[in-house]
Amino acid sequence: MSVIQWFVDLGASVMLPILLFIFGIIIGTKPSKAFKAGLTVGIGFVGLNLVIGLLTSSLGPAAKAMVDHFGFKLGSIDVGWPAAAAISYGTALGSLAIPLGIGINVVLLITGLTRTLDVDIWDYWHCAFTGSLVYALTGNFALGLYTIAVHLIVIFFLGDLIAKDISKFYGFKNITFPHGASAPSYLVAKPLNWLFDRIPGFNKLEANPETIQKRIGIFGDSTVMGVLIGIVIGILAGYNVKEVLQLAVQTGAVMMLMPRMVSLLMEGLSQISEAASEFVRKKMPGRDLYIGMDSALSVGHPAVLSASLIIVPITLFLAVILPGNKVLPFGDLATIPFLVCLMTPVFRGNIIRTVVAGTIYMAVGLLIASWAAPLITQSALAAKFDMGGNTSISALVDGAVWTTFIFVGLAKVISWLGITVIGVIAVGGLVYMNKIKPKRAEKLENNNSAKM
């Protein structure tokens, strides 16, 4: 356990290069090429974290200033995903998520129940998070561990489900995002997109980055949009002219730098992905695997960033007016792109639809985060996490994600049976996608061939 914990504590920027190097060697990549590819991915993550850090250091104080400026009072502070991850991996239960995740992934791959080969094992903390909350709620270690296992199966199911839309919209071939915070929003976006298509007038609104730039020229450029959004947030925060301009340039910098950090990530990852595809073609004819990666690869898209920056002040406004909300959004405002990045492919890059859907998602999410705050606080105390003098804490990632409510809510109401129901649905989905559906497609193709 101490070795696992030490490895986890290295963080994604070190863990992933090591894992990708080992994976590259296994699939036959030259050691020098595998080393360079893994190192490039690690450097890409460092760069991405620096850009997110810039966004956090600029948006965080602006959000606090906005709250102080309007005199808002909320009792539970959003401590952000780094704190949530530390809490999740800070106990023996949470540390078991990684070996458990690797084991389940291997079994599902061998049995052909999933096509997702997940190398993003650091992000198993999302599953450790729900398991830790269930343990805090019930005091049952075994049930907490069972919750982690079922949640892992759910994310492999989501990884298979979203892969085609990721390839179509982002252009990432054979890559998917079995990410506990991002993937669940895909299932929300699907019915919302169906609804949006049937609202007269609204269904005609097109607002992807290309369309906006064509209509309004330079003001539609993603970097310039970042500057304009920074100006609006600065004004709402009550900043002086100097501070408004500084915030504007910082948000513009994020819009320009984020996609470049993502492209650096993809430079290293594409080499491993291509080698993996070739390995699968040789060793497992007829099978096509997806490489599971962090959804950080998608947050640099202009449509995702533009929509997310608009959702930031909306989320703060919702936090104040929403009856029942107790959470002050703070630490995770900069990571809102992770919550909406898999909505955007469903809406084909439409910023208006992403903002509307994201607003609905965040409104419900704030209520979930408020409901989960006592359990998150309890888990933090159990993990000996320094709460910085706060008596109640929460997090938008993953506290505001609907899967948190489903897992913990069912564990509270019907215990083992509730978690089992989720597991049965997820396994059923995997069986349908990877066993039944391909056979039906093959049968249909044979019938069509026979008719010809």
Phi, psi and chi 1 to 4 in degrees:
 res  aa     phi    psi   chi1   chi2   chi3   chi4
   1 MET       -  -37.8  -71.7  -56.0  -60.3      -
   2 SER   -67.0  -35.1   60.5      -      -      -
   3 VAL   -66.9  -44.7  172.0      -      -      -
   4 ILE   -60.6  -45.3  -68.3  169.5      -      -
   5 GLN   -62.9  -39.5 -168.4   63.0   53.8      -
   6 TRP   -62.2  -42.4  177.6   85.0      -      -
   7 PHE   -66.0  -41.9 -166.9   52.0      -      -
   8 VAL   -61.2  -41.0  167.4      -      -      -
   9 ASP   -67.5  -12.9  -70.0  -18.1      -      -
  10 LEU   -64.5  -27.1  -68.4  174.6      -      -
  11 GLY    85.7  164.1      -      -      -      -
  12 ALA   -62.4  -34.9      -      -      -      -
  13 SER   -68.6  -19.4   60.3      -      -      -
  14 VAL  -105.3  -41.1  177.0      -      -      -
  15 MET   -59.6  -47.8  -85.6 -177.8   65.6      -
  16 LEU   -63.2  -45.0  -87.4  175.2      -      -
  17 PRO   -57.8  -40.7  -28.1   36.0      -      -
  18 ILE   -63.4  -47.4  -65.6  172.2      -      -
  19 LEU   -65.4  -41.2  -69.0  170.0      -      -
  20 LEU   -67.4  -36.1  -73.6  170.7      -      -
  21 PHE   -63.0  -48.2  172.6   71.8      -      -
  22 ILE   -62.1  -44.8  -65.0  169.8      -      -
  23 PHE   -62.0  -41.5  179.3   58.7      -      -
  24 GLY   -61.6  -42.1      -      -      -      -
  25 ILE   -63.3  -43.0  -63.5  -62.3      -      -
  26 ILE   -59.9  -39.4  -68.6  171.1      -      -
  27 ILE   -89.7    7.7   60.3  177.0      -      -
  28 GLY    95.4   12.5      -      -      -      -
  29 THR   -74.7  144.3  -51.0      -      -      -
  30 LYS   -60.2  138.1  -70.4 -179.0  179.9  179.3
  31 PRO   -52.8  -41.2  -28.0   35.6      -      -
  32 SER   -64.8  -40.1   58.0      -      -      -
  33 LYS   -70.4  -41.2 -171.3  175.6 -179.6 -179.0
  34 ALA   -65.1  -39.7      -      -      -      -
  35 PHE   -63.8  -46.2  177.2   77.9      -      -
  36 LYS   -65.1  -40.7 -177.4   68.1 -177.7  -63.9
  37 ALA   -64.5  -46.4      -      -      -      -
  38 GLY   -62.9  -42.7      -      -      -      -
  39 LEU   -63.6  -39.4 -173.6   60.8      -      -
  40 THR   -63.2  -41.6  -57.4      -      -      -
  41 VAL   -63.3  -43.1  169.2      -      -      -
  42 GLY   -61.7  -43.0      -      -      -      -
  43 ILE   -65.6  -37.7  -68.3  169.3      -      -
  44 GLY   -60.3  -40.8      -      -      -      -
  45 PHE   -67.2  -38.6  -98.3  102.2      -      -
  46 VAL   -60.4  -46.5  170.1      -      -      -
  47 GLY   -62.4  -42.0      -      -      -      -
  48 LEU   -63.8  -42.1 -167.8   63.8      -      -
  49 ASN   -65.5  -33.9  -73.5  -28.3      -      -
  50 LEU   -64.3  -41.6  -73.3  172.5      -      -
  51 VAL   -67.9  -43.1  176.6      -      -      -
  52 ILE   -64.0  -36.5  -68.4  173.9      -      -
  53 GLY   -62.2  -39.2      -      -      -      -
  54 LEU   -62.9  -42.8  171.2   61.4      -      -
  55 LEU   -65.4  -41.1 -171.4   58.7      -      -
  56 THR   -65.0  -44.6  -57.1      -      -      -
  57 SER   -69.7  -21.8   63.2      -      -      -
  58 SER   -94.4  -43.1   55.8      -      -      -
  59 LEU   -75.4  -36.1  -90.9 -175.2      -      -
  60 GLY   -56.6  -57.5      -      -      -      -
  61 PRO   -60.6  -34.8  -25.3   35.0      -      -
  62 ALA   -64.7  -40.7      -      -      -      -
  63 ALA   -64.2  -44.0      -      -      -      -
  64 LYS   -64.1  -41.2 -170.2  175.3 -173.7  -52.5
  65 ALA   -63.8  -37.5      -      -      -      -
  66 MET   -64.2  -42.6 -163.3 -177.0  -56.2      -
  67 VAL   -63.3  -45.1  167.9      -      -      -
  68 ASP   -66.6  -38.3  -65.9  -20.3      -      -
  69 HIS   -61.3  -38.7 -176.9   63.7      -      -
  70 PHE   -98.4    1.1  -71.1  100.5      -      -
  71 GLY    71.1   32.7      -      -      -      -
  72 PHE   -76.9  144.6  -58.6  149.3      -      -
  73 LYS  -129.4  116.3  -60.2  -68.5 -179.5 -175.6
  74 LEU  -135.6  140.8  -66.1  163.9      -      -
  75 GLY   -85.8  -19.3      -      -      -      -
  76 SER  -119.4  127.4 -171.3      -      -      -
  77 ILE   -92.7  137.1 -175.8   75.4      -      -
  78 ASP   -79.7  108.5  160.9   32.0      -      -
  79 VAL   -85.6   -9.0  -68.4      -      -      -
  80 GLY    91.4  162.3      -      -      -      -
  81 TRP   -66.7  -33.9   73.7  -94.6      -      -
  82 PRO   -58.7  -38.4  -25.3   36.5      -      -
  83 ALA   -68.6  -41.5      -      -      -      -
  84 ALA   -62.8  -39.6      -      -      -      -
  85 ALA   -66.6  -41.6      -      -      -      -
  86 ALA   -63.7  -39.8      -      -      -      -
  87 ILE   -64.8  -42.5  -68.8  167.2      -      -
  88 SER   -64.5  -42.1  -58.6      -      -      -
  89 TYR   -91.9    4.3  -81.2  148.0      -      -
  90 GLY   -84.7    1.6      -      -      -      -
  91 THR  -127.1  164.9   62.2      -      -      -
  92 ALA   -60.5  -38.2      -      -      -      -
  93 LEU   -60.5  -49.5  175.9   70.5      -      -
  94 GLY   -64.0  -37.6      -      -      -      -
  95 SER   -64.0  -24.4  -62.4      -      -      -
  96 LEU   -73.9  -10.4  -71.1  169.8      -      -
  97 ALA   -61.8  -37.7      -      -      -      -
  98 ILE   -69.7  -54.4  -72.3 -179.0      -      -
  99 PRO   -61.2  -35.3   16.6  -28.5      -      -
 100 LEU   -64.8  -42.9 -166.0   59.6      -      -
 101 GLY   -64.2  -43.2      -      -      -      -
 102 ILE   -62.6  -44.5  -66.7  170.9      -      -
 103 GLY   -61.4  -46.0      -      -      -      -
 104 ILE   -65.5  -40.8  -70.2  172.3      -      -
 105 ASN   -62.0  -42.6 -163.6 -167.0      -      -
 106 VAL   -62.6  -45.2  168.6      -      -      -
 107 VAL   -62.2  -44.3  170.2      -      -      -
 108 LEU   -66.2  -35.4  -67.9  176.6      -      -
 109 LEU   -69.3  -43.9  -75.5  166.7      -      -
 110 ILE   -63.0  -40.0  -69.4  172.1      -      -
 111 THR   -82.1   -4.8   56.1      -      -      -
 112 GLY    74.5   18.7      -      -      -      -
 113 LEU   -86.5  -11.6  -74.4  177.8      -      -
 114 THR  -140.8  154.6 -173.1      -      -      -
 115 ARG  -108.7    2.8  -65.0  170.3   62.4 -175.3
 116 THR   -94.3  114.5  -62.7      -      -      -
 117 LEU   -98.0  101.3  172.1   59.9      -      -
 118 ASP   -90.1  112.8 -165.8    6.4      -      -
 119 VAL   -97.4   -5.8  -61.4      -      -      -
 120 ASP   -87.5   58.5 -177.8   31.1      -      -
 121 ILE   -72.4  -20.4   64.7  172.7      -      -
 122 TRP   -60.3  -34.0 -167.6   85.0      -      -
 123 ASP   -78.3    8.7  -87.7  -40.0      -      -
 124 TYR   -67.2   -6.6  -71.6  164.2      -      -
 125 TRP   -60.9  -25.7   77.2  -99.4      -      -
 126 HIS   -61.8  -38.7  -61.1  -79.3      -      -
 127 CYS   -74.3  -37.2  -57.5      -      -      -
 128 ALA   -62.4  -31.3      -      -      -      -
 129 PHE   -63.1  -51.0 -179.5   80.9      -      -
 130 THR   -65.9  -39.0   50.6      -      -      -
 131 GLY   -61.6  -40.3      -      -      -      -
 132 SER   -65.6  -38.3  -62.6      -      -      -
 133 LEU   -67.5  -40.8  -65.5 -167.6      -      -
 134 VAL   -63.5  -40.3  167.9      -      -      -
 135 TYR   -64.5  -41.3  179.1   45.7      -      -
 136 ALA   -63.0  -35.0      -      -      -      -
 137 LEU   -75.2  -44.3  175.5   71.4      -      -
 138 THR  -102.9  -23.2   63.7      -      -      -
 139 GLY    73.5   10.1      -      -      -      -
 140 ASN  -102.6  105.9 -171.1  -33.5      -      -
 141 PHE   -62.2  -43.8 -173.7   91.5      -      -
 142 ALA   -62.6  -39.6      -      -      -      -
 143 LEU   -68.0  -37.1 -177.9   56.9      -      -
 144 GLY   -62.5  -43.3      -      -      -      -
 145 LEU   -65.7  -40.0 -163.1   62.1      -      -
 146 TYR   -63.5  -38.6 -175.3   56.1      -      -
 147 THR   -62.3  -42.8  -59.1      -      -      -
 148 ILE   -59.5  -46.1  -67.5  173.8      -      -
 149 ALA   -61.2  -45.6      -      -      -      -
 150 VAL   -67.2  -39.7  172.1      -      -      -
 151 HIS   -62.9  -37.7 -163.7  168.4      -      -
 152 LEU   -61.4  -42.9  -74.8  160.8      -      -
 153 ILE   -62.0  -39.4  -65.2  171.0      -      -
 154 VAL   -61.3  -42.6  169.2      -      -      -
 155 ILE   -72.4  -28.6   66.5  166.4      -      -
 156 PHE   -68.7  -37.2  -66.3  133.6      -      -
 157 PHE   -62.0  -46.4  163.4   66.9      -      -
 158 LEU   -64.9  -36.5  -69.8  173.0      -      -
 159 GLY   -58.5  -44.5      -      -      -      -
 160 ASP   -66.1  -39.3  -73.4   -1.8      -      -
 161 LEU   -67.4  -38.8 -175.4   67.2      -      -
 162 ILE   -93.4   -7.5   62.1 -174.9      -      -
 163 ALA   -57.5  -43.2      -      -      -      -
 164 LYS   -65.9  -40.2  -72.4 -174.9  178.5  177.8
 165 ASP   -68.1  -33.9  -83.7  -22.7      -      -
 166 ILE   -64.4  -45.0  -71.9  171.6      -      -
 167 SER   -63.3  -42.4  176.2      -      -      -
 168 LYS   -68.6  -42.1 -172.8  175.7 -179.8 -179.4
 169 PHE   -89.2  -48.7 -178.1   74.1      -      -
 170 TYR   -88.5  -17.2  -70.1  115.4      -      -
 171 GLY    78.8   17.3      -      -      -      -
 172 PHE   -90.4  100.8  -59.3  152.6      -      -
 173 LYS   -74.1  132.0 -171.8  179.3  178.5 -176.3
 174 ASN    57.1   31.8  -68.8  -25.2      -      -
 175 ILE  -126.6  139.6  -72.5  176.7      -      -
 176 THR  -136.9  170.3 -171.7      -      -      -
 177 PHE  -125.1   83.5  -55.8  137.1      -      -
 178 PRO   -78.9   63.1   28.8  -31.4      -      -
 179 HIS  -103.0  124.1 -167.9  -84.3      -      -
 180 GLY   -61.3  -27.6      -      -      -      -
 181 ALA   -90.8  -32.5      -      -      -      -
 182 SER   -89.6  -46.2  -56.6      -      -      -
 183 ALA   -59.7  -38.2      -      -      -      -
 184 PRO   -58.6  -30.0  -28.5   37.9      -      -
 185 SER   -66.8  -22.7   65.8      -      -      -
 186 TYR   -58.9  -42.0  178.0   88.2      -      -
 187 LEU   -70.4  -21.9  -66.2 -179.0      -      -
 188 VAL   -81.9  -38.5  175.0      -      -      -
 189 ALA   -66.2  -34.5      -      -      -      -
 190 LYS   -58.2  -56.7  -81.8  -70.2 -173.5 -178.5
 191 PRO   -65.7  -33.4   19.2  -30.0      -      -
 192 LEU   -65.2  -39.0  -76.9  177.0      -      -
 193 ASN   -64.2  -39.7 -165.0   51.1      -      -
 194 TRP   -59.5  -43.4  179.8   89.4      -      -
 195 LEU   -66.0  -44.9  177.4   64.2      -      -
 196 PHE   -60.3  -36.0  -66.7  160.1      -      -
 197 ASP   -64.4  -18.5  -77.8  -20.8      -      -
 198 ARG  -109.2    8.7  -76.9  154.3 -177.2   79.5
 199 ILE   -97.5  111.1  -60.5  176.2      -      -
 200 PRO   -56.3  137.0  -23.3   33.8      -      -
 201 GLY    87.3  -56.2      -      -      -      -
 202 PHE   -63.2  -35.4 -173.0   81.7      -      -
 203 ASN   -70.1   -8.9   57.7    7.2      -      -
 204 LYS   -97.3   -9.6  -56.9  -65.2 -176.9 -175.3
 205 LEU   -74.8  121.2  -65.2  175.6      -      -
 206 GLU  -115.6  124.1  -72.1  -69.5  -21.9      -
 207 ALA  -146.6   57.1      -      -      -      -
 208 ASN   -88.0  163.4   55.7   51.2      -      -
 209 PRO   -53.3  -38.6  -27.7   35.8      -      -
 210 GLU   -66.1  -44.7  -64.7   79.0   13.5      -
 211 THR   -64.0  -43.4  -55.1      -      -      -
 212 ILE   -62.2  -44.9  -67.7  173.2      -      -
 213 GLN   -65.9  -35.5 -169.5  162.7   -1.4      -
 214 LYS   -66.1  -36.7 -174.0 -176.6  -68.8 -175.5
 215 ARG   -83.2  -36.9  -69.9 -178.0  178.5  175.4
 216 ILE  -119.8   14.5   59.4  177.1      -      -
 217 GLY    65.7 -133.8      -      -      -      -
 218 ILE   -60.5  -27.9 -169.3  172.9      -      -
 219 PHE   -71.1  -12.6  -66.5  104.1      -      -
 220 GLY   -92.0   -7.0      -      -      -      -
 221 ASP   -64.3  137.6  178.7   82.1      -      -
 222 SER   -60.2  -38.2   59.5      -      -      -
 223 THR   -67.0  -43.5  -56.3      -      -      -
 224 VAL   -65.5  -38.5  176.7      -      -      -
 225 MET   -60.5  -39.8  -76.3 -179.6   66.5      -
 226 GLY   -61.0  -41.2      -      -      -      -
 227 VAL   -62.3  -46.6  169.9      -      -      -
 228 LEU   -63.1  -42.0  -65.4  175.1      -      -
 229 ILE   -65.7  -38.4  -67.4  167.8      -      -
 230 GLY   -61.6  -38.5      -      -      -      -
 231 ILE   -63.1  -44.6  -70.2  172.3      -      -
 232 VAL   -63.1  -46.0  171.6      -      -      -
 233 ILE   -63.6  -40.4  -66.1  173.2      -      -
 234 GLY   -62.4  -41.4      -      -      -      -
 235 ILE   -64.5  -44.7  -68.1  171.5      -      -
 236 LEU   -63.0  -28.8  -69.7  173.9      -      -
 237 ALA   -78.8   -8.6      -      -      -      -
 238 GLY    78.9   22.3      -      -      -      -
 239 TYR   -68.8  156.7  -81.4    4.0      -      -
 240 ASN   -81.1  176.1   59.1   37.5      -      -
 241 VAL   -58.2  -44.0  174.4      -      -      -
 242 LYS   -59.6  -46.7  174.9 -174.3  172.3 -177.6
 243 GLU   -68.5  -36.7  -68.3  167.9  -31.2      -
 244 VAL   -62.2  -45.9  168.0      -      -      -
 245 LEU   -66.0  -39.3  -67.3  176.0      -      -
 246 GLN   -63.3  -44.6  -72.7  175.3  -23.3      -
 247 LEU   -63.0  -39.2  179.2   61.7      -      -
 248 ALA   -61.5  -45.1      -      -      -      -
 249 VAL   -67.1  -37.5  172.8      -      -      -
 250 GLN   -65.0  -43.6  -72.0  167.0  -20.5      -
 251 THR   -68.4  -35.2   50.9      -      -      -
 252 GLY   -64.3  -39.0      -      -      -      -
 253 ALA   -63.1  -40.1      -      -      -      -
 254 VAL   -61.6  -43.3  168.2      -      -      -
 255 MET   -63.4  -32.3  -66.0  -68.9  -78.3      -
 256 MET   -84.0  -40.4  176.7  176.0  -76.7      -
 257 LEU   -81.4  -33.8  -66.9  173.5      -      -
 258 MET   -56.9  -50.1 -171.6   87.1   82.2      -
 259 PRO   -60.7  -31.6  -21.2   32.3      -      -
 260 ARG   -71.7  -35.0  -61.2 -171.2 -177.8 -172.8
 261 MET   -68.6  -38.1  -66.6  -56.8  103.3      -
 262 VAL   -64.8  -39.6  171.6      -      -      -
 263 SER   -65.6  -31.3   66.4      -      -      -
 264 LEU   -67.7  -42.5 -170.9   60.4      -      -
 265 LEU   -57.0  -46.8  -88.7  168.6      -      -
 266 MET   -67.7  -30.2  -73.9  -53.4  -57.7      -
 267 GLU   -58.9  -44.0 -177.6 -176.4  -36.0      -
 268 GLY   -77.0  -41.8      -      -      -      -
 269 LEU   -68.4  -34.6 -172.8   59.8      -      -
 270 SER   -61.7  -33.7   60.1      -      -      -
 271 GLN   -65.6  -43.6  -61.7  176.9   46.5      -
 272 ILE   -68.2  -41.0  -60.6  -65.9      -      -
 273 SER   -61.9  -43.9  179.4      -      -      -
 274 GLU   -64.0  -42.1  -71.4  167.3    9.2      -
 275 ALA   -65.1  -37.8      -      -      -      -
 276 ALA   -66.1  -41.0      -      -      -      -
 277 SER   -62.9  -41.2  -61.0      -      -      -
 278 GLU   -66.4  -39.9 -175.0   62.0   30.4      -
 279 PHE   -62.3  -44.6  177.9   82.3      -      -
 280 VAL   -64.9  -40.1  170.4      -      -      -
 281 ARG   -61.5  -36.8  -83.9 -164.7  -67.2  -90.0
 282 LYS   -79.3  -45.8  -72.2  179.8  179.0  177.9
 283 LYS   -87.7  -30.2  -57.8  -67.7 -176.6 -179.4
 284 MET  -132.1   73.3  -67.7  177.6  -81.9      -
 285 PRO   -56.0  136.6  -21.4   32.1      -      -
 286 GLY    90.1   -8.9      -      -      -      -
 287 ARG  -107.4  144.2  -69.7 -164.8   67.0 -177.4
 288 ASP  -132.2  109.1 -168.5   15.7      -      -
 289 LEU   -94.5  154.5  -62.6 -175.7      -      -
 290 TYR  -105.7  138.8  -53.1  126.3      -      -
 291 ILE   -88.3  118.3  -53.9  -61.2      -      -
 292 GLY   -79.9  122.7      -      -      -      -
 293 MET  -131.7  169.0  -78.8  -62.8  -61.2      -
 294 ASP   -66.4  138.9 -165.6  -47.7      -      -
 295 SER   -68.9   -1.5   56.3      -      -      -
 296 ALA   -55.3  -25.2      -      -      -      -
 297 LEU   -62.6  -22.2  -68.3  172.9      -      -
 298 SER  -101.6  -16.7   65.7      -      -      -
 299 VAL   -72.6  -12.0  -60.7      -      -      -
 300 GLY   -83.4   -3.6      -      -      -      -
 301 HIS   -65.2  135.0 -167.3  -79.4      -      -
 302 PRO   -54.4  -37.5  -26.5   34.3      -      -
 303 ALA   -66.9  -39.1      -      -      -      -
 304 VAL   -67.0  -47.7  174.7      -      -      -
 305 LEU   -65.8  -42.9  -79.6  176.7      -      -
 306 SER   -61.8  -47.9  -61.2      -      -      -
 307 ALA   -62.8  -41.7      -      -      -      -
 308 SER   -64.5  -42.1  -60.5      -      -      -
 309 LEU   -65.5  -30.8  -74.7  174.5      -      -
 310 ILE   -72.3  -35.7  -65.1  169.6      -      -
 311 ILE   -70.8  -24.0  -67.3  170.9      -      -
 312 VAL   -56.6  -58.4  166.2      -      -      -
 313 PRO   -65.2  -30.9   19.8  -30.0      -      -
 314 ILE   -62.4  -41.8  -67.2  174.6      -      -
 315 THR   -62.5  -41.3  -60.1      -      -      -
 316 LEU   -64.3  -41.0  -74.9  164.7      -      -
 317 PHE   -63.7  -43.8  179.6   68.3      -      -
 318 LEU   -61.4  -39.4  -73.9  170.6      -      -
 319 ALA   -59.3  -30.8      -      -      -      -
 320 VAL   -84.1  -41.3  176.5      -      -      -
 321 ILE   -92.4  -14.5   66.7  165.9      -      -
 322 LEU   -78.0  117.4 -159.6   61.9      -      -
 323 PRO   -61.7  131.0  -20.9   32.8      -      -
 324 GLY    95.4  -12.5      -      -      -      -
 325 ASN   -78.5  136.4  175.2   57.7      -      -
 326 LYS  -122.8   -0.5  -60.1  172.7 -176.2  176.2
 327 VAL   -98.6  130.7  175.7      -      -      -
 328 LEU   -92.4  108.1  170.2   61.9      -      -
 329 PRO   -61.3  130.4  -20.6   32.9      -      -
 330 PHE  -151.1  -76.2 -177.9   71.1      -      -
 331 GLY   -61.4  -31.9      -      -      -      -
 332 ASP  -101.7    9.2  -87.5  -29.1      -      -
 333 LEU   -60.1  -36.1  -76.1  173.9      -      -
 334 ALA   -75.4  -13.9      -      -      -      -
 335 THR  -107.0   15.7   46.8      -      -      -
 336 ILE   -56.8  -33.9  -76.8  177.0      -      -
 337 PRO   -53.5  -32.0  -27.6   34.4      -      -
 338 PHE   -69.7  -25.8  -74.2   84.4      -      -
 339 LEU   -81.7  -23.4  -65.9  175.7      -      -
 340 VAL  -115.4   -3.6  -58.4      -      -      -
 341 CYS   -64.3  -21.4   62.1      -      -      -
 342 LEU  -102.2    5.1  -70.2  178.5      -      -
 343 MET   -83.0  -39.4  -74.9 -175.5  158.1      -
 344 THR   -56.4  -42.4  -49.0      -      -      -
 345 PRO   -62.0  -35.1  -22.7   32.8      -      -
 346 VAL   -64.3  -37.7  177.6      -      -      -
 347 PHE   -89.7    9.1  -57.7  133.4      -      -
 348 ARG    54.4   38.8  -62.1  175.4  -63.9  -82.2
 349 GLY    81.2    7.0      -      -      -      -
 350 ASN   -72.0  111.3 -169.4  -45.2      -      -
 351 ILE   -67.2  -37.4  -65.3  172.1      -      -
 352 ILE   -61.6  -48.4  -66.7  175.3      -      -
 353 ARG   -63.3  -39.7  -68.6 -167.2 -179.9 -160.3
 354 THR   -64.6  -40.7  -55.5      -      -      -
 355 VAL   -66.3  -45.4  168.7      -      -      -
 356 VAL   -63.1  -48.8  172.2      -      -      -
 357 ALA   -64.5  -40.1      -      -      -      -
 358 GLY   -64.5  -35.5      -      -      -      -
 359 THR   -64.8  -45.4  -61.7      -      -      -
 360 ILE   -61.3  -43.9  -64.1  168.8      -      -
 361 TYR   -62.1  -44.2 -162.7   68.7      -      -
 362 MET   -70.9  -33.3  -66.0  -50.3  -59.7      -
 363 ALA   -62.3  -48.5      -      -      -      -
 364 VAL   -66.6  -39.5  176.2      -      -      -
 365 GLY   -61.7  -38.0      -      -      -      -
 366 LEU   -62.5  -38.2  -76.3  167.8      -      -
 367 LEU   -68.5  -38.4  -64.1  178.8      -      -
 368 ILE   -65.7  -43.6  -64.2  173.1      -      -
 369 ALA   -62.9  -35.1      -      -      -      -
 370 SER   -67.5  -42.6  -61.8      -      -      -
 371 TRP   -64.2  -37.5  171.3   79.4      -      -
 372 ALA   -83.7  -11.7      -      -      -      -
 373 ALA   -53.2  -45.9      -      -      -      -
 374 PRO   -60.6  -38.2  -23.8   34.6      -      -
 375 LEU   -71.6  -38.6  -66.6  174.1      -      -
 376 ILE   -64.7  -41.5  -64.6  172.5      -      -
 377 THR   -61.8  -43.8  -57.0      -      -      -
 378 GLN   -63.3  -41.1 -171.2  177.0  -25.0      -
 379 SER   -66.3  -37.6  -62.6      -      -      -
 380 ALA   -63.5  -42.1      -      -      -      -
 381 LEU   -65.5  -38.5  -67.8  171.5      -      -
 382 ALA   -66.3  -33.4      -      -      -      -
 383 ALA   -87.3    4.7      -      -      -      -
 384 LYS    57.4   40.3  -64.2 -179.4  173.9   57.9
 385 PHE   -82.4  135.3  177.2   75.8      -      -
 386 ASP   -75.9  110.8 -177.9    5.5      -      -
 387 MET   -88.6    8.8  -62.3 -158.6  -59.4      -
 388 GLY    61.0   31.1      -      -      -      -
 389 GLY    86.6   -4.4      -      -      -      -
 390 ASN   -80.5  140.2  -64.3  -65.5      -      -
 391 THR   -90.5  -18.0   56.0      -      -      -
 392 SER  -142.5  128.8  177.0      -      -      -
 393 ILE  -129.1  158.1   64.0  170.7      -      -
 394 SER  -149.4 -173.9 -169.6      -      -      -
 395 ALA  -156.6  140.1      -      -      -      -
 396 LEU   -75.8  -30.7  -62.3 -176.9      -      -
 397 VAL  -114.6  102.7  178.1      -      -      -
 398 ASP  -111.8   11.9  -80.6   20.6      -      -
 399 GLY   -62.1  -25.5      -      -      -      -
 400 ALA   -97.0    3.4      -      -      -      -
 401 VAL   -85.9  135.4 -179.3      -      -      -
 402 TRP   -63.5  -26.5   62.5  -93.0      -      -
 403 THR   -63.6  -31.5   46.6      -      -      -
 404 THR   -60.5  -45.0  -61.1      -      -      -
 405 PHE   -65.2  -43.2  178.7   74.4      -      -
 406 ILE   -63.6  -50.5  -63.8  -65.6      -      -
 407 PHE   -61.6  -52.7  -87.0  104.8      -      -
 408 VAL   -69.8  -39.2 -178.8      -      -      -
 409 GLY   -62.8  -45.4      -      -      -      -
 410 LEU   -68.7  -36.2  -75.3  178.1      -      -
 411 ALA   -63.6  -35.1      -      -      -      -
 412 LYS   -71.2  -41.1  179.8  180.0 -179.7 -179.7
 413 VAL   -83.2  -50.2  176.9      -      -      -
 414 ILE  -128.6   19.9   45.3  179.1      -      -
 415 SER    50.6 -126.7 -170.5      -      -      -
 416 TRP   -58.3  -39.5  -71.1   84.3      -      -
 417 LEU   -61.5  -41.5  178.2   60.2      -      -
 418 GLY   -61.9  -45.7      -      -      -      -
 419 ILE   -67.1  -36.5  -54.9  -59.7      -      -
 420 THR   -63.4  -39.3  -59.1      -      -      -
 421 VAL   -59.1  -44.2  167.5      -      -      -
 422 ILE   -61.1  -44.6  -59.8  172.4      -      -
 423 GLY   -61.7  -41.9      -      -      -      -
 424 VAL   -62.9  -41.9  169.1      -      -      -
 425 ILE   -63.4  -43.7  -67.3  170.8      -      -
 426 ALA   -65.0  -45.2      -      -      -      -
 427 VAL   -64.6  -40.2  171.1      -      -      -
 428 GLY   -59.5  -41.0      -      -      -      -
 429 GLY   -63.8  -40.9      -      -      -      -
 430 LEU   -65.0  -42.2  -73.6  168.7      -      -
 431 VAL   -62.1  -43.4  169.7      -      -      -
 432 TYR   -64.6  -47.5  175.5   76.2      -      -
 433 MET   -67.5  -39.7  -85.0 -166.4  -60.5      -
 434 ASN  -106.7   -7.8  -62.9  -53.7      -      -
 435 LYS  -121.4  -57.7  -63.4  -69.7 -173.5 -179.6
 436 ILE   -73.7  -50.0  -62.0  173.1      -      -
 437 LYS   -60.2  -46.3 -166.5  175.3  178.0 -178.8
 438 PRO   -61.4  -37.5  -24.3   34.7      -      -
 439 LYS   -66.2  -39.4  -74.1 -177.5  178.6  179.1
 440 ARG   -64.0  -42.5  -75.9 -177.2  177.4  176.4
 441 ALA   -64.2  -40.5      -      -      -      -
 442 GLU   -65.5  -41.4 -175.3 -179.0   -6.1      -
 443 LYS   -63.7  -42.5 -174.2  177.4  179.5 -179.9
 444 LEU   -64.2  -40.9 -177.7   62.3      -      -
 445 GLU   -64.7  -39.6 -173.0  177.9  -19.1      -
 446 ASN   -65.7  -39.4  -69.2  -23.6      -      -
 447 ASN   -65.3  -40.2  -71.1  -19.6      -      -
 448 ASN   -65.8  -38.2  -69.8  -23.3      -      -
 449 SER   -65.7  -39.7  -61.2      -      -      -
 450 ALA   -66.0  -36.4      -      -      -      -
 451 LYS   -68.0  -32.9  -72.2  178.3 -177.2  177.7
 452 MET   -74.9      -  -68.3  174.6   65.1      -
